[in-house]
């Protein structure tokens, strides 16, 4: 009886723990994820969203401040959110990649942001995408929309 209980409950629990460990410990190589957003690359999956001046999934507005100040606002906004850290880049470079993990399983989403000079101030390019899976239930789009609204 104990063997049946151990197999019935123990193996699925062990599998879930192994899965959680893999998700949390899988490497995030900055060379792979901290990319230039000058070209409109995509993952080809519905779990990514692009915010770009003129041609993104979400149009990027112009902010009446210098690009370095916009980068500082974005960094502060991103790092104030739970489970978020800077993977690569800096405010000084005006190019940053953040990792934000889901609360329960720790699934990582990667958010790369670049700020640019625009007539009248600064604009940005942002690419928010999931590291694993195919669908994200709109999490990346919601994040991009939320960050954009908070910058206004």
BELPEQUI-V332537 format. One line per field, one symbol per residue. ss: DSSP state (~ for helix, > for strand, _ for the rest). phi: phi as a letter, one per 30 degrees, with the letter a starting at -180 (. if undefined). psi: psi as a letter, one per 40 degrees, with the letter a starting at -180 (. if undefined). A space follows every 50 residues. Layout:
# BELPEQUI-V332537
ss: ???
phi: ???
psi: ???
This chain:
# BELPEQUI-V332537
ss: _~~~~~~~~~~~~~~~~~~~~~~~~____~~~~______________>>> >>_____>>___>___~~~~~~~~~~~~~~___>>>>>>>____>>>>>> >______>>>>>>>>>>>__>>>>>>>>>>________~~~~~~~~~~~~ ~_
phi: .dddddddcdddddddddddddddcedbdeddcccdcdcddbdicdcbbc cbdjbcdbdddccdadedddddddddddddddhbbddaiadddhabbccb cdddciddccbcbbcbdbejlbbbbbbcbddbiccbhidddddddddddd dd
psi: ddddddddddddddddddddddddehighddddgiiedifiideiefiih hihdfidhhhihigiiddddddddddddeeiifhihdiaiddefhihihh iidcefhhihhhhhiihihebiaihhhhiidiadiefedddddddddddd e.
